[in-house]
Amino acid sequence: SALYLHQMADNHSFGMAPCVK
């Protein structure tokens, strides 16, 4: 996710959903 600097390799749509684990 772009906003999360590809944390979970874009689990969700560009950081719209909490991609942080």
N, C-alpha and C positions, 0 to 999 in steps of 0.2 A: 504493500500500500504506500502510495507516494507520501502521504502525510506522516507515515510511520517509518519512512526510509526503508521500505521493503522488509519490514521486520519478519513477518511470517510468509514471505514470498507471495504477497498479495492473496491472502486467504479470502479477503473480502474485496469489495470494489473501492479501490483507491482510498482506503481509510474511512469510508463512510460508516462502516461498522467497526467496533472495537477489535482490532487485529492484534492487540497486545496480549501476550500470554504471561 
